[in-house]
């Protein structure tokens, strides 16, 4: 996966509390999803998105969490976005 468009976001995120996790992923050849840099850059700004996503995937629904994960993964693959 290429670098994020805003280099400062990636740099600040890597220097923060989860920077060691990003480094470990990269050392193992695991690409760091760019959205994680955004979440690490300004966690207070992404808190609502995180809660929304968790409620969407894990909250009450006629679909099981596994089915919802499969739908999200399939949609991501159609958008050529790693999930």
Secondary structure by P-SEA (a helix, b strand, c coil): ccccccaaaaaaaaaccaaaaaaaaaaacccccaaaaaaaaccccaaaaaaaaaaaacccccccaaaaaaaaaaaaaaacccc
